[in-house]
Amino acid sequence: TIHRITDWFGLEGTLRSSSSNPLLRESEWPQGFGQLTKPGLISWIKFPYYFYCFHFIFNSLPFYLQFYIQSTDYDRTIMSAQSYLSGLFPPTSSQIWNPELLWQPIPVHILQKSTDRRLNFPLPDCPRFDELQNETQASSELQSRMQPYMVRQRKQNLRRKEKPHDFVFLSHQGIHNFTLPVWATKDVINKMEKLAELSLLSLFGLYKTEEKSRLQGGVLVNIILNSIRQAANSSKQRKMEVYSAHDTTVGALQIALNIFNGKLPPYAACQFFELYQESSGQYSIEMHYRNDSSKAPYLLTLPGCTSSCPLEKFAELVSPVITENWPKECGKKDKMKGTATALYFLHKTWRQKLDHWRRNNYQDI
């Protein structure tokens, strides 16, 4: 399962430096910028109630052999993972170590920002993806969709775009019952939401989507597929894997699978992949998406397959977005090759010097 972290507050650097709005000051927010809020913490603790119907998959073995959770290296994603675990695995019987505290520590594995190549999207250090972003900005596909959100500034013959992070800021103000600016009418906020949705879509799709997916969301598709295959082809004890990440993680993954609904993943959104063994012995995959806490997760269908998709058919359909050589397709130079060449040159140089020294010594003898 892929989780988007829940309610938090964070601002872009350009907004943080502004002093015209007191709400842009970090002191106005109890947890500070970029942190998990109390409503977010509560929603994560309640979230596992959906999973109780899956508790039958766990047996008497220690949970760490059956369950694995990984998070990006951000306070809010780590805290979301911890809150989720406290609701999913409350201690029972011999697990209770403090009767006044029905909680037990469960390890959350962290992917360091500098080495994260699976959850923190968009994946950095990919020159070709940067080129695709520039091409997307100039593409007719994006320009035509951006047209309704371009406005002329007064007294200046200039055009500007509403900024996606403006919508994030306003939505946080509304959620936490702060007074919105007078210009933030319902119509303006709706337009800004549409622009934020377009921003996410254009980041991973809209233009040359398949190539973008090979460099971004397809990387995570491949990781998930390999994990599912391993579960189907071995007797490993692990029953569930969970990733605590971001809205861009969910967006990149869904766009790569062509199941994106065009909406921003809400707080605590979750993409499920469930593996089933049919009576015939064959394996199938079902996908569910939870984006509304008041409703059961929606069953999704991979284009070209049924909702219960045979594993090998699933693998065949997603193969176009999976790369075998990510650095090469990103256009990165082969650093190891350069290192090997340099080492060979050094070896050759010192070998020549050694041979020269030996010849001179032999001549002296």
C-alpha positions in Angstrom: 0.0 0.0 0.0 1.1 3.6 -0.8 0.0 6.2 1.7 0.0 9.9 1.2 0.7 11.6 4.5 -2.2 13.5 6.1 -2.9 17.0 7.3 0.3 19.1 7.6 1.3 22.7 7.0 4.1 23.8 4.8 5.0 26.7 2.6 7.2 27.4 -0.3 10.3 29.6 0.4 8.8 32.5 -1.4 5.7 32.5 0.8 7.7 32.0 4.0 9.6 35.2 3.4 6.5 37.3 3.1 5.4 39.4 6.1 2.1 40.8 4.7 0.1 38.0 6.1 0.6 37.0 9.7 -0.4 33.4 8.9 2.8 33.1 6.9 4.8 33.3 10.1 5.7 29.9 11.5 4.8 31.0 15.1 1.1 31.1 14.1 1.1 27.3 13.5 1.3 25.2 16.7 3.4 22.4 15.1 5.4 24.8 12.8 5.8 24.5 9.0 5.9 21.1 7.3 4.7 19.1 10.4 1.9 16.7 11.1 -1.1 18.4 12.7 -3.3 16.9 15.5 -6.2 16.3 13.1 -3.8 14.5 10.8 -2.5 12.4 13.7 -6.0 11.4 14.7 -7.0 10.5 11.1 -4.0 8.1 10.8 -4.8 6.4 14.1 -8.4 5.8 12.8 -7.3 4.8 9.3 -6.3 1.2 10.2 -9.9 0.3 11.1 -10.3 -0.5 7.3 -7.5 -3.0 7.7 -9.0 -5.1 10.4 -10.8 -7.2 7.8 -7.3 -8.2 6.7 -6.0 -9.2 10.1 -6.7 -12.8 9.2 -3.6 -12.8 7.0 -1.3 -12.3 10.0 -0.4 -15.4 12.1 1.3 -16.0 15.4 4.8 -15.1 14.1 6.3 -11.9 15.2 4.8 -8.9 13.3 8.2 -7.8 12.1 8.5 -11.0 10.0 5.1 -10.4 8.4 4.9 -6.6 8.1 7.2 -4.0 6.7 6.8 -0.2 6.5 9.0 2.3 4.9 8.9 6.1 4.9 10.5 9.1 3.2 12.8 11.1 5.4 10.4 13.8 6.5 9.0 14.4 10.0 5.4 14.3 8.8 5.7 11.1 6.9 7.5 9.3 9.7 5.0 10.6 12.2 2.1 9.5 9.9 3.6 6.0 9.7 4.0 5.8 13.5 0.4 7.0 14.1 -0.9 4.5 11.5 1.0 1.7 13.3 -0.3 2.6 16.7 -3.8 2.1 15.3 -3.0 -1.0 13.3 -1.1 -3.0 15.9 -2.4 -2.2 19.4 -0.8 -4.6 21.8 -2.8 -7.5 23.1 -2.2 -10.2 25.8 1.6 -10.8 26.1 2.4 -7.8 23.9 1.1 -5.4 26.6 4.1 -4.0 28.5 2.3 -1.1 30.1 -1.4 -1.5 31.0 -1.8 2.3 31.0 -0.3 2.7 27.5 -1.8 0.4 24.9 1.0 1.0 22.4 4.0 -1.0 21.2 7.1 0.2 19.3 7.2 -1.0 15.7 10.2 -0.2 13.4 9.7 2.4 10.6 12.4 2.1 7.9 13.6 5.4 6.6 14.9 6.2 3.1 17.5 9.0 3.3 16.7 12.0 1.1 20.1 11.7 -0.6 19.6 8.1 -1.7 15.8 7.9 -2.1 15.1 6.5 -5.5 11.7 5.0 -4.9 9.3 7.2 -2.9 10.2 10.9 -3.0 8.9 12.1 -6.4 9.9 13.5 -8.7 13.1 11.5 -8.6 16.0 13.9 -8.8 19.2 13.8 -10.8 17.6 12.8 -14.1 18.7 15.2 -16.9 16.3 13.7 -19.4 13.3 14.3 -17.1 14.4 17.9 -16.7 14.4 18.2 -20.5 10.9 16.7 -20.6 9.7 19.3 -18.1 10.9 22.1 -20.3 9.3 20.6 -23.3 6.0 20.2 -21.4 6.0 23.8 -20.4 6.2 24.8 -24.1 3.9 22.2 -25.3 0.5 23.0 -26.9 -1.1 20.4 -24.6 -0.2 22.4 -21.5 -0.6 25.9 -23.0 -4.1 25.2 -24.1 -5.1 23.9 -20.6 -3.4 26.8 -18.9 -5.2 29.5 -20.9 -8.2 29.8 -18.6 -5.9 30.5 -15.7 -3.9 33.3 -17.3 -4.9 36.8 -16.2 -3.8 40.3 -17.1 -2.4 42.4 -14.3 -3.8 45.9 -13.9 -1.8 48.7 -15.4 0.7 46.3 -16.8 0.6 44.4 -20.1 1.8 41.3 -18.4 0.4 37.8 -17.9 0.8 35.7 -14.9 -0.2 32.2 -13.7 -1.8 31.4 -10.3 0.7 29.4 -8.3 -0.3 25.9 -7.3 1.2 26.3 -3.8 -1.2 29.3 -3.3 -4.0 26.8 -3.3 -2.2 24.6 -0.8 -1.8 27.6 1.5 -5.4 28.6 1.3 -6.7 25.1 1.8 -4.7 24.8 5.0 -6.1 28.1 6.2 -9.7 26.9 5.6 -9.1 23.5 7.2 -7.8 25.1 10.4 -10.6 27.7 10.5 -8.4 30.8 9.8 -10.0 33.7 8.0 -9.4 33.6 4.3 -8.3 36.8 2.4 -11.2 38.7 0.9 -10.0 37.9 -2.7 -10.2 34.1 -1.9 -13.7 33.7 -3.2 -15.1 30.2 -3.8 -14.6 30.7 -7.6 -11.0 31.7 -7.1 -10.3 28.7 -4.9 -11.9 26.3 -7.3 -9.8 27.6 -10.1 -6.6 27.4 -8.1 -7.5 23.8 -7.2 -7.9 23.0 -10.9 -4.6 24.6 -11.6 -2.9 22.5 -8.8 -4.4 19.4 -10.3 -3.1 20.4 -13.7 0.3 21.0 -12.2 0.5 17.5 -10.9 -0.7 16.0 -14.1 1.8 18.0 -16.2 4.6 17.0 -13.9 4.3 13.2 -14.6 2.0 13.1 -17.6 0.0 15.1 -20.2 3.0 15.2 -22.6 5.2 12.1 -23.5 3.6 10.4 -20.5 5.1 7.0 -21.2 8.7 8.3 -21.3 8.1 10.4 -18.1 6.7 7.3 -16.4 9.7 5.2 -17.3 11.8 7.9 -15.5 9.5 8.4 -12.5 6.3 6.5 -11.5 7.4 3.4 -13.4 10.3 3.0 -11.1 7.9 2.5 -8.2 5.6 0.2 -10.3 8.6 -2.0 -10.9 9.5 -2.1 -7.2 5.9 -3.1 -6.3 5.7 -5.7 -9.1 8.9 -7.3 -8.0 7.7 -7.5 -4.4 4.4 -9.0 -5.5 6.2 -11.6 -7.7 8.5 -12.5 -4.9 5.5 -13.1 -2.6 3.8 -15.3 -5.3 6.9 -17.3 -6.1 8.3 -17.9 -2.6 7.2 -18.9 0.8 8.4 -15.7 2.4 6.6 -14.8 5.6 6.0 -11.1 4.9 2.2 -10.4 4.4 2.1 -6.7 3.9 4.3 -3.8 2.8 3.4 -0.2 3.4 5.0 3.0 2.1 4.4 6.4 3.8 5.1 9.1 1.3 3.5 12.1 -0.6 0.8 13.2 -3.0 3.4 13.3 -5.7 4.2 9.7 -5.0 0.6 8.6 -5.4 0.3 10.8 -8.5 3.4 9.5 -10.2 2.4 5.9 -9.5 -1.2 6.3 -10.7 -0.3 8.3 -13.8 2.3 5.5 -14.7 -0.5 2.9 -14.4 -3.0 5.1 -16.3 -5.5 5.1 -13.4 -5.1 8.7 -12.3 -8.5 10.4 -11.9 -7.1 13.9 -12.4 -7.7 15.0 -8.8 -5.1 15.9 -6.2 -4.7 12.9 -3.8 -6.3 14.1 -0.6 -4.8 13.7 2.9 -4.4 10.1 4.0 -5.1 8.9 0.4 -4.0 5.3 -0.1 -3.3 3.1 -3.1 -3.7 -0.6 -2.4 -2.3 -3.6 -4.4 -3.7 -6.9 -3.2 -2.4 -10.3 -4.3 -4.8 -13.2 -4.5 -4.3 -16.9 -5.3 -7.3 -18.2 -7.3 -8.7 -21.7 -6.9 -6.9 -22.6 -10.1 -3.6 -21.8 -8.4 -3.0 -18.7 -10.5 -2.3 -15.3 -9.0 -4.2 -12.1 -9.6 -3.8 -8.5 -8.5 -6.6 -6.1 -7.4 -6.1 -2.4 -7.0 -8.1 -0.2 -4.7 -7.9 3.5 -4.0 -9.0 5.2 -0.8 -9.5 8.9 -1.2 -12.6 9.4 1.0 -12.6 8.4 4.6 -16.4 8.1 4.6 -16.5 5.5 1.9 -14.9 2.1 1.2 -11.9 2.2 -1.2 -12.7 2.3 -4.8 -11.9 -0.8 -7.0 -9.7 0.3 -9.9 -9.1 -1.5 -13.2 -5.8 -1.4 -15.1 -6.6 -0.5 -18.7 -6.5 -3.6 -20.9 -7.3 -6.0 -18.0 -10.1 -6.9 -15.6 -10.4 -5.6 -12.1 -9.0 -8.9 -10.9 -6.0 -8.9 -13.2 -3.9 -12.1 -13.7 -0.4 -11.4 -12.4 1.4 -12.1 -15.7 -1.1 -10.0 -17.6 -0.6 -7.2 -15.2 3.2 -7.4 -15.7 2.8 -7.4 -19.4 0.6 -4.3 -19.4 2.9 -2.3 -17.2 6.1 -3.3 -19.0 6.1 -0.2 -21.3 6.7 2.1 -18.2 9.5 -0.1 -16.7 13.1 0.6 -17.6 16.0 -1.8 -17.2 18.6 1.0 -17.1 17.3 4.1 -15.3 20.6 6.0 -15.3 21.1 5.5 -19.0 17.6 6.6 -20.0 18.0 9.6 -17.7 21.1 10.6 -19.7 23.4 10.3 -16.8 27.1 9.6 -17.5 28.5 6.3 -16.4 30.7 7.4 -13.5 31.9 3.9 -12.9 33.2 3.6 -16.4 35.1 6.8 -16.1 36.6 5.6 -12.8 37.6 2.3 -14.3 39.3 4.1 -17.2 41.2 6.3 -14.7 42.3 3.4 -12.6 43.5 1.6 -15.8 45.5 4.7 -16.8 47.1 4.9 -13.3 47.8 1.2 -13.4 49.4 1.4 -16.8 51.4 4.5 -15.9 52.9 2.9 -12.8 53.5 -0.4 -14.6 55.5 1.5 -17.2 57.5 3.2 -14.5 58.1 -0.1 -12.8 59.3 -1.7 -16.0 61.6 1.2 -16.7 63.1 1.0 -13.2 63.7 -2.8 -13.6 65.3 -2.3 -17.0 67.6 0.3 -15.6 68.6 -1.9 -12.6 69.1 -4.9 -14.8 71.4 -2.8 -17.0 73.4 -1.7 -14.0 74.0 -5.3 -13.0 
